[in-house]
Amino acid sequence: MITREQYIQLKAFARVDGLILGGIMMATFLAFVRSLTDAGWQIAYIAGLVFVPIFVALRVRNYRDRIIEGRVSFRRALAYSMLCFGYASLVFSLAVMLYLQYFDKGSLLAGLQEYFRSPEMAEAMKNYGVNASSMKAELDAVSMLRPVDVAFSMISNTLITGLVCSVIIALLSRREPKKVVRR
């Protein structure tokens, strides 16, 4: 059981890491938006998706090795990781909402529509048994969403994904820390 001061410390460090993680997630989202019109950005988007859980794992290990200087329990590592994802989801969803409200001007939806009209996607949809009319209906439904609706969706998606990643990160972070040589 951790003390009240240790819990306050855990939340404080998780807030800072969550803010940084939210920035990484927003950069990844912007790479996704850009990748709809320029395929070169898909590498940045995929790299961002891969880097998000790696970043959290590195921050949990940093917390374990440098802040509490010892072995971290599964519950504490899970709490730290989930708090990082929780704070990041708030930052990320607010940034997405502001982007969609004031800066997007419909380019995300136009990019999605163009992406699904491409010959490659038409072939992929045909292979998976998705007809063009159902895809058009889906895109029409997406076009009806307000920026706040998308932001709430981002919160829930980030929290659910964060829970799965946090369990894995907590399991991997329970080991003894590396010995840090202090000078």
N, C-alpha and C positions, 0 to 999 in steps of 0.2 A: 504494500500500500504506500502510495506516495503522499508526501505532506502537501499542505496547501500551497506553500511557497514553490515546491517542485511542480505542482500543477500549473500555477501562474507562469512559471518559467517555461514549461512545455507549451502552453498556449501562446506565449509571446514569441518564441522562436518559430512555432508553426505559422503564426500570422505573417512573419517576415518571409518565410519560405513560400507560403501560400500566395503572397503578393507577387513574388518573383515568378512562381509557377503560373499564375494568372497571366502575366505578361508573355511567358513562353507560349501559353495556350492561345493567346490572342494573335501572336505572330504566326502560329501554326494555322489559325483560322484565316488570316489574311493571305497566307501562302495558298490555302485551299481556294479562296476566292480568285486569286490571281491565276491559279492552275486551270481554271475553267476556260480561260482564254489563251493561256500560254503554257504549253505542256512542260516546259522547262521547270516550272515552279512545282510540279508534282513531286520531285525529289525533295525539295525543301519541306513540303507538306508531310510526306511520309517520314522524313527524318524528324520532324517535330513530333509526330505521333509516337515514334519510337522513343524519343528523348524524354517525354513527359514522365513515364514511370521510372526511367533511369535516374532522372533528376531527383525525384522524390526518394528513391532508394539511397542515392548519395547523400541527401540531406538527413535522412534518418540515421545513416551510419555516422555522419558528422556529429549529429546530436548525441549519439551513443558514445563516440570516441572522445569528443572534445568538450562537450557540455556536461554530461553526467559522469564521464570518465569511468565507465564500467559496463558491465553486462546490462543489457536492456531486456526487460520482460516482453513477452509477446503482446500483452495488453497495452503496454506503454508504447511500443513501436507501432502497433495498430492505431492507437489513439493519435500519435504524432502524425502518422501518414494520413489518416482520415481527416484530421484537422487541416493539414496542408491542402488536401483536395477540396475540403469544404470552403476554406477561405478563397482558394483559387477559383472555385465555381462562382462565388459571388463577384469577384473581380472580373472574371471572364464573361459572365452573363451581362454584367453592367456594360462592359466594353462592347459586346456584340449588339446589345440593344441600342447604345449610342451610335454605333457604326451604321446599323440598319435604319435608324430613325433620321440621322442627319447627313450621312456621307454616301450611302449606297446608291440611292436614287434608282433602285430597281435593277442594278447591274448584276447582283447575285442571281436573281430569278432569271434574268435574260441569259446569263452564262449557263445556268442549269438547263434551260430550255434548248440552247444551242448544243450543249454537250449531249443531251439525249436525242437530238436530231442527227448527230454525226453518224456516218456510215458504220463505224466500229461499234457504237452503242446500239444501233439498229440491229446489227448482226448478233450482238450479245443478247439483246432482249429477245430476239427471235429464237436463239438457242435455249434460253431459259423459259420460253413459253409465255413471255410478257407481250401483250399486244399494245400497239401504239395508242389506242383509245384509252386503255386503263392507265398508261403512263401520263397521258394528257390530263386525265381526271386527277391523278395524284399531283401533278404540277399546278393544276388549277386550285386544288385544295391548299397547297403550300402558298400560293399567291394571296390567299385570303387571310393568312396569318399576320397578325400585327407584330411589330418588333418585340413587344413585351411577351407575347406568346412564345416567340422563338427563344427569348432569354430564359423564360421558365423551363422550356424544354432543355436548354443547355445546362441549367442547374441540375435537373434530375438525371440527365445523361452523364454528367461529370460525377455526380455522387455515386451512381450505380457502378460506373466503371472504376471510380476511385475505391469503392469498397472491395471489389475483386482484386485490384492491384495492391491495395493495402494489406490484404490477407497474405498475399505472396511476399510482399516486401517485409512484413513483420516476421514471417517464418524465416526468411533469409537473413534478417538483421539480428537475430537473437545471439549469434555467436559472440565469443569474447572479442573485444576490440584489438586492433593492432597496437602493439606497444609503441607509444610515441616517445621519441627521445627528446627530452627537454634540455635546452642549452641555457 
